[in-house]
Amino acid sequence: MNGTVREWFDKAEGDYGVAERELHAGERPNYDAVCYHAQQCVEKLMKAVLVHRGVVPPKVHDLSHLAKLLKDACPSWDWSKKDLRWLTRAGMAFRYPGGSATCEHARKSLAVCTELRESLLKLVGSE
């Protein structure tokens, strides 16, 4: 794994840690932050895998778009479009005034993130 890929992974792991801590915070958990950082974790892991496969990732936040590129680079990899859309929307919808994530939104976001994270880590770890 080259240095750039390692940096993407490290940033993703930082986002994952924030999402986990906020979900389990004893006082005033920030569910909006859980959703945002869960989405960011997956986005950065997808971009890490793309870089690892020699693809320059675009500056986009749409996980479905990144999944299409990832599928081209790793034909055996696939993921539920429904999960990808959920996490993209959850990561963006609660960033600004007008809506707030519930505990259930946060739990689902982190659950989807955790499953995707495991799958994406295998794409680099298996080589």
Stockholm file with secondary structure:
# STOCKHOLM 1.0

chainA/1-127         MNGTVREWFDKAEGDYGVAERELHAGERPNYDAVCYHAQQCVEKLMKAVLVHRGVVPPKVHDLSHLAKLLKDACPSWDWSKKDLRWLTRAGMAFRYPGGSATCEHARKSLAVCTELRESLLKLVGSE
#=GR chainA/1-127 SS CCHHHHHHHHHHHHHHHHHHHHHTCSSSCCHHHHHHHHHHHHHHHHHHHHHHTTCCCCSCCCHHHHHHHHHHHSTTCCCCHHHHHHHHHHHHHTSSTTCCCCHHHHHHHHHHHHHHHHHHHHHHHTC
#=GC SS_cons         CCHHHHHHHHHHHHHHHHHHHHHTCSSSCCHHHHHHHHHHHHHHHHHHHHHHTTCCCCSCCCHHHHHHHHHHHSTTCCCCHHHHHHHHHHHHHTSSTTCCCCHHHHHHHHHHHHHHHHHHHHHHHTC
//
